[in-house]
Amino acid sequence: MRKLLLALGVAFFCASSIASEFTEIFALNGKVSIQAPKEFGPMPANILEIKYPASTRPTEVLSDATGEVTLAFNHTNNAMSPAQVERAHASISKMFHNMYASATWLRDEVIEQNGQKFMVMELITPAADTQIHNIMYGTSVDGRFLLAAFNTTEEQSEKWLPIGKKIMESLAISK
C-alpha cells in the first residue's frame, strides 16, 4: 500500500510539474491559441530548411531545441467553411490512407472542441530512420483550411506524446 501511495504521489508530482510548464501561444496573428511547453519556440531556420522544403513549408512551426518534436500550423489557400469540415475530413482521410498505406492509424474522426469542429487524424508513419507519431487537427479559419500538426519521433514519444495530446486538446480558434 505504501508503495502504491508513493507511486501515485510521484505520478501526480510529475504530471503537475509538466502542466505548470505550459504557456498560451498564439499563432496566425492571434487567430489560433494553444497551450504549449515554455521551451517550444520557432524552429531554427537551419532545421526548418531541412525538415520542410520551401514548397511544403507550413505557415508557422514551433519545436523543441532538437527539432525532433514539432508543432506546425499550415493555413492553406484552400477554401473551406466550418460546415465543410466533415466532407473535407472524408476526402483528406482517404488521401492519407492511400499515401501512408503502411501507417498505423490510432484516430480518424471529426470532433467538437472549444466550440469548433475539427477533423482529427492520429497515425504513426515510417521515416528514413525512425517512426513518426503524428497528431493532426484540421478546421476552417477565415474561410480557409488550417492543418495543425504535432509530431514526435517514436524514440521521443514516451516523454512527448502525453504532452502533444494536451497541446492539441487545447487548440482553439478565435471567432
C-alpha positions in Angstrom: 0.0 0.0 0.0 2.8 2.4 0.9 4.5 1.7 -2.5 1.2 2.4 -4.3 0.8 5.7 -2.5 4.4 6.7 -3.2 3.9 5.8 -6.9 0.7 7.8 -7.1 2.4 10.8 -5.4 5.3 10.7 -7.8 3.0 10.5 -10.8 0.9 13.4 -9.5 4.0 15.5 -8.9 5.4 14.7 -12.4 2.1 15.5 -14.0 1.6 18.8 -12.2 5.2 19.9 -12.8 4.7 19.3 -16.6 1.4 21.1 -16.5 2.9 24.2 -14.8 5.5 24.5 -17.7 2.8 25.3 -20.3 2.1 28.7 -21.6 -0.5 30.1 -24.0 0.9 30.6 -27.5 -0.9 32.4 -30.3 -0.4 31.6 -34.0 -1.6 33.1 -37.3 -1.8 36.7 -35.9 -3.8 35.6 -32.9 -6.4 33.6 -34.7 -5.3 30.4 -33.1 -4.3 29.7 -29.5 -2.8 26.7 -28.0 -1.2 25.6 -24.7 2.4 24.5 -25.3 5.6 23.9 -23.3 7.5 27.0 -22.5 10.6 25.6 -24.1 8.8 25.4 -27.5 9.9 28.2 -29.8 10.1 29.0 -33.5 12.0 26.2 -35.2 15.6 27.2 -36.0 15.9 28.2 -39.7 18.6 25.6 -40.5 16.4 22.7 -39.2 13.3 24.2 -40.9 15.0 24.2 -44.3 16.0 20.5 -43.9 12.6 19.3 -42.5 10.3 21.4 -44.6 11.4 22.2 -48.2 10.2 25.6 -49.3 7.4 24.2 -51.4 5.8 22.3 -48.5 6.8 24.6 -45.6 4.0 25.2 -43.1 2.9 28.8 -42.2 4.4 28.6 -38.7 6.5 25.8 -37.0 7.4 25.6 -33.3 9.7 22.9 -31.9 11.8 21.8 -29.0 15.6 22.5 -29.2 16.3 19.3 -31.2 13.7 19.8 -33.9 12.5 16.2 -33.3 9.3 17.4 -31.6 7.3 19.9 -33.7 4.1 21.8 -33.7 3.2 23.1 -37.2 0.4 25.3 -38.4 -0.4 25.3 -42.2 -3.1 27.9 -43.1 -3.6 26.8 -46.7 -5.2 28.8 -49.5 -7.8 26.0 -49.9 -11.3 27.4 -49.3 -13.2 25.7 -46.5 -16.1 26.8 -44.4 -16.9 25.3 -40.9 -19.8 23.4 -42.5 -17.4 21.6 -44.8 -15.1 20.1 -42.1 -16.8 16.7 -42.2 -16.7 16.5 -46.0 -13.1 17.6 -46.1 -12.3 15.0 -43.4 -13.7 12.2 -45.6 -11.5 13.2 -48.6 -8.4 14.1 -46.7 -8.6 10.9 -44.6 -8.9 8.8 -47.8 -5.9 10.6 -49.3 -3.8 10.0 -46.2 -4.8 6.3 -46.1 -3.6 6.0 -49.7 -0.4 8.0 -49.2 0.5 6.1 -45.9 -0.7 2.6 -46.6 1.7 1.2 -44.1 0.8 3.7 -41.3 -0.7 2.6 -38.0 -3.9 4.5 -37.5 -5.0 5.4 -34.0 -7.7 8.1 -34.6 -9.6 9.2 -37.6 -12.7 11.2 -36.7 -14.4 14.6 -36.5 -14.8 16.1 -33.0 -16.1 19.3 -31.5 -13.5 21.1 -29.3 -13.6 24.6 -27.8 -16.7 25.4 -29.8 -15.2 24.4 -33.2 -15.4 21.3 -35.4 -12.0 19.6 -36.0 -11.1 16.7 -38.1 -8.6 14.6 -36.2 -6.1 12.1 -37.6 -3.5 10.3 -35.4 -1.2 7.9 -37.0 2.3 6.5 -36.9 4.2 6.8 -40.2 7.6 5.5 -41.3 10.5 7.9 -41.8 14.0 7.3 -43.1 15.5 6.0 -39.8 12.5 6.1 -37.3 8.8 6.1 -36.9 6.9 9.4 -36.6 3.9 9.8 -34.3 1.6 12.4 -35.9 -1.5 14.1 -34.4 -3.2 16.3 -36.9 -6.2 18.6 -36.4 -7.9 20.4 -39.4 -10.6 23.1 -39.4 -11.7 26.3 -41.0 -10.1 29.6 -40.1 -11.2 32.7 -42.1 -12.8 30.5 -44.7 -9.6 28.6 -45.4 -8.3 25.2 -44.3 -6.0 25.1 -41.3 -3.9 22.0 -40.5 -2.3 21.9 -37.1 0.1 19.0 -36.6 2.1 17.7 -33.6 4.9 15.3 -34.5 7.4 13.4 -32.4 9.8 10.6 -33.2 8.9 7.2 -31.8 12.0 7.4 -29.6 10.8 10.6 -28.0 7.1 9.6 -27.8 7.2 8.2 -24.2 8.0 11.7 -23.0 6.3 13.9 -25.6 3.1 12.0 -26.6 1.1 12.9 -23.5 2.3 16.5 -23.8 1.4 16.5 -27.5 -2.1 15.3 -26.8 -2.6 18.0 -24.2 -1.3 20.6 -26.7 -3.7 19.5 -29.4 -6.7 19.3 -26.9 -6.1 22.9 -26.1 -6.3 24.1 -29.7 -8.8 26.9 -30.0 -9.8 29.2 -32.8 -10.7 32.9 -32.2 -14.0 33.9 -33.7 
